[in-house]
Amino acid sequence: DWMWSGLHLDDGTHTHAVGVPQIPGFGVGYIQRGDEITEITSVTATQDVADNGLITTARIESGPDKLILDVEPLAFGPILLVAPDGRVSHFARAMCRVRDGSGREGRGWVEWNRNQRG
C-alpha cells in the first residue's frame, strides 16, 4: 500500500508527499514556501475507508517541519487494478480539500493504492 499527494495551500505553500501507511514515519517529498524548498523526511498517512472502498477522511503528517493536513475527498476517479495472477488493488484517487491546524486551506490530488489481501 502507499499514499501519494500533490497539494497547494492558499498561502502559496506547495507540498508533495509519498507515504506507506504500514510503515508510519517512512516517506519522501518536499514542502515549498516561495523559493524555499524543504525535503520531507517522514510521512504518516492515515485514512478512514467506507464500505465501498473509498476514503472518507484522511490525515497526512509530514516532517521534519511537522505539517499536518486533514484531507476531505471531494471527487473520486477510482480504478480497480487486477493482475493476470488475480491480485487486486483498489486505486482510490481523489481531488481533495485540505486544512491545517492554523486555518490554512488548499486543494489538490491524493492517491491511495490499497492492495487487497485474500
C-alpha positions as a Markdown table, in Angstrom:
| # | Residue | x | y | z |
|---|---|---|---|---|
| 1 | Asp | 0.0 | 0.0 | 0.0 |
| 2 | Trp | 1.0 | 3.6 | -0.5 |
| 3 | Met | -0.3 | 7.2 | -0.5 |
| 4 | Trp | 0.8 | 9.9 | -2.9 |
| 5 | Ser | -0.3 | 13.6 | -2.6 |
| 6 | Gly | 0.2 | 16.8 | -4.5 |
| 7 | Leu | -1.4 | 19.7 | -2.6 |
| 8 | His | -1.4 | 23.5 | -2.8 |
| 9 | Leu | -2.4 | 25.7 | 0.2 |
| 10 | Asp | -4.0 | 29.2 | -0.1 |
| 11 | Asp | -0.9 | 30.9 | 1.3 |
| 12 | Gly | 1.2 | 29.6 | -1.6 |
| 13 | Thr | 2.7 | 26.6 | 0.1 |
| 14 | His | 3.0 | 23.5 | -2.2 |
| 15 | Thr | 3.7 | 20.0 | -0.9 |
| 16 | His | 4.2 | 16.6 | -2.5 |
| 17 | Ala | 4.4 | 13.6 | -0.2 |
| 18 | Val | 4.6 | 9.8 | -0.6 |
| 19 | Gly | 4.0 | 7.6 | 2.4 |
| 20 | Val | 3.4 | 3.9 | 3.2 |
| 21 | Pro | 0.7 | 3.6 | 5.8 |
| 22 | Gln | 2.1 | 0.2 | 7.1 |
| 23 | Ile | 5.4 | 2.0 | 7.9 |
| 24 | Pro | 4.4 | 5.1 | 9.9 |
| 25 | Gly | 7.1 | 7.8 | 9.5 |
| 26 | Phe | 8.6 | 6.5 | 6.2 |
| 27 | Gly | 8.1 | 8.9 | 3.4 |
| 28 | Val | 9.6 | 11.3 | 0.9 |
| 29 | Gly | 8.7 | 14.5 | -0.8 |
| 30 | Tyr | 9.0 | 18.3 | -0.3 |
| 31 | Ile | 7.3 | 21.4 | 1.1 |
| 32 | Gln | 7.8 | 24.6 | -0.9 |
| 33 | Arg | 7.2 | 28.0 | 0.5 |
| 34 | Gly | 8.2 | 30.7 | -2.0 |
| 35 | Asp | 11.7 | 29.9 | -3.1 |
| 36 | Glu | 12.4 | 27.8 | -0.1 |
| 37 | Ile | 12.2 | 24.0 | -0.5 |
| 38 | Thr | 12.4 | 21.7 | 2.4 |
| 39 | Glu | 12.8 | 17.9 | 1.9 |
| 40 | Ile | 10.2 | 15.8 | 3.6 |
| 41 | Thr | 11.9 | 13.0 | 5.6 |
| 42 | Ser | 8.9 | 11.4 | 7.2 |
| 43 | Val | 5.3 | 10.8 | 6.4 |
| 44 | Thr | 2.5 | 9.3 | 8.4 |
| 45 | Ala | -0.7 | 8.8 | 6.4 |
| 46 | Thr | -3.9 | 7.6 | 7.9 |
| 47 | Gln | -7.4 | 7.2 | 6.4 |
| 48 | Asp | -10.9 | 6.1 | 7.1 |
| 49 | Val | -12.4 | 3.8 | 4.4 |
| 50 | Ala | -16.1 | 3.4 | 3.6 |
| 51 | Asp | -17.7 | 0.1 | 2.9 |
| 52 | Asn | -17.5 | 0.9 | -0.8 |
| 53 | Gly | -13.6 | 1.1 | -0.5 |
| 54 | Leu | -13.4 | 4.9 | -1.0 |
| 55 | Ile | -11.7 | 7.1 | 1.5 |
| 56 | Thr | -14.0 | 9.3 | 3.7 |
| 57 | Thr | -11.3 | 11.3 | 5.6 |
| 58 | Ala | -7.6 | 11.2 | 5.9 |
| 59 | Arg | -4.6 | 12.8 | 7.6 |
| 60 | Ile | -1.2 | 13.4 | 6.2 |
| 61 | Glu | 1.6 | 14.3 | 8.7 |
| 62 | Ser | 5.0 | 15.1 | 7.2 |
| 63 | Gly | 8.2 | 16.3 | 8.7 |
| 64 | Pro | 10.7 | 17.5 | 9.7 |
| 65 | Asp | 8.6 | 20.7 | 9.8 |
| 66 | Lys | 5.5 | 18.8 | 11.1 |
| 67 | Leu | 3.0 | 19.8 | 8.5 |
| 68 | Ile | -0.3 | 18.2 | 9.5 |
| 69 | Leu | -3.1 | 18.2 | 6.9 |
| 70 | Asp | -6.7 | 16.9 | 7.3 |
| 71 | Val | -7.9 | 15.7 | 4.0 |
| 72 | Glu | -11.5 | 15.7 | 2.7 |
| 73 | Pro | -12.0 | 13.9 | -0.6 |
| 74 | Leu | -14.4 | 15.9 | -2.9 |
| 75 | Ala | -14.5 | 13.9 | -6.2 |
| 76 | Phe | -13.1 | 10.4 | -6.9 |
| 77 | Gly | -11.6 | 8.8 | -10.0 |
| 78 | Pro | -11.1 | 5.3 | -8.6 |
| 79 | Ile | -9.6 | 2.4 | -10.6 |
| 80 | Leu | -9.8 | -1.3 | -9.8 |
| 81 | Leu | -6.5 | -2.9 | -10.8 |
| 82 | Val | -6.4 | -6.7 | -11.4 |
| 83 | Ala | -3.2 | -8.5 | -12.2 |
| 84 | Pro | -3.2 | -11.6 | -14.5 |
| 85 | Asp | -2.5 | -13.8 | -11.5 |
| 86 | Gly | -5.6 | -12.5 | -9.7 |
| 87 | Arg | -4.0 | -10.0 | -7.3 |
| 88 | Val | -6.3 | -7.0 | -6.7 |
| 89 | Ser | -5.6 | -3.4 | -5.8 |
| 90 | His | -8.1 | -0.5 | -5.1 |
| 91 | Phe | -6.5 | 2.6 | -6.6 |
| 92 | Ala | -8.7 | 5.3 | -4.9 |
| 93 | Arg | -7.7 | 8.7 | -6.1 |
| 94 | Ala | -9.5 | 11.9 | -5.4 |
| 95 | Met | -9.5 | 15.6 | -5.7 |
| 96 | Cys | -9.4 | 16.9 | -2.1 |
| 97 | Arg | -9.7 | 19.8 | 0.1 |
| 98 | Val | -7.1 | 20.1 | 2.9 |
| 99 | Arg | -6.8 | 22.1 | 6.1 |
| 100 | Asp | -4.2 | 22.5 | 8.7 |
| 101 | Gly | -4.5 | 23.5 | 12.4 |
| 102 | Ser | -3.7 | 27.2 | 11.7 |
| 103 | Gly | -6.7 | 27.6 | 9.4 |
| 104 | Arg | -4.8 | 27.4 | 6.1 |
| 105 | Glu | -6.8 | 25.6 | 3.4 |
| 106 | Gly | -5.9 | 24.2 | 0.0 |
| 107 | Arg | -6.8 | 21.8 | -2.8 |
| 108 | Gly | -5.0 | 19.0 | -4.6 |
| 109 | Trp | -4.9 | 15.4 | -5.5 |
| 110 | Val | -4.4 | 12.4 | -3.3 |
| 111 | Glu | -4.0 | 8.8 | -4.4 |
| 112 | Trp | -4.2 | 5.7 | -2.2 |
| 113 | Asn | -3.1 | 2.3 | -3.6 |
| 114 | Arg | -4.7 | -0.3 | -1.3 |
| 115 | Asn | -3.7 | -3.9 | -2.0 |
| 116 | Gln | -6.5 | -6.4 | -1.3 |
| 117 | Arg | -5.3 | -9.4 | 0.6 |
| 118 | Gly | -7.2 | -12.7 | 0.2 |
